[in-house]
Amino acid sequence: MNKQFESKLLKFKENNINTLDIYFGNSTNKYIYNKKLDKDVYEDILQFTINKNYPVNQYNLKIYNYGINFFDIFVKKHWCKTNVSYYSCNDLLYITYLENNEAYHNISCKKNYHIIEQQVNEFKLNNELSILFINNSQIKINIKINHNIDLAIKKLNELLSGINYSQYL
C-alpha cells in the first residue's frame, strides 16, 4: 500500500473517515474504473480466500440509493456516506468515507432511487476487515477504520501480497 495513503488512514480522525473500501478491477482512464473482473481472476481470488478457512456469510442485499443516502430494505438500515474520496493505484480502487447510521424511518419515500441488488459472500478476517465477493464478478475489501487501523493495515498488506493481484494485470 502507498505510504502516503497509509498515513491518511492512520490519521483517520483528522481526515474525518471511518470506512475504507478497496475494489479489484482496472482503470480505463483517470475518471473511469471497471469493477467487473474477468471470471478466471475472480475464481482464483475466491479459491485463495476459501482455502484460508475464514468464516463465511452469504446474503442478499437490496439497497435503495439517492445521493449520499442508502437504505437496505432487508435489515431496515439507513446510512449516509459523506466525505468520500477516491484513490486508484495498481488497478485497485481505494474509497474512503465517513459512514453515519440514521434512523431507518427518516428515509424519504418521494425520491427516484437507484436500486442495487447484490448476492454477497462475505469472508470475515477479523472485526474490522472483511472480503466481499459480489454477484460473481466483483471483489471488495471493507475495512472499518478505528483505533485498530495499524493492525488492519498490516493484515491488509499480508492479504494483498498473498493474493498477488499484480500477476493478473
ABEGO torsion letter per residue (X at the ends): XBAAAAAAAAAAAAAGBABBBBBBEBBABAABBBABBBAAAAAAAAAAAAAAGBBBBBBBBBBBBBEABBBBAAAGBBBBBBGBBBBBBGGBBBBBBBBBBBBAAABBAABBBBBBBBBBBBBBABAABBBBBBGGABBBBBBBBBAAAAAAAAAAAAAAAAAGAAAAX
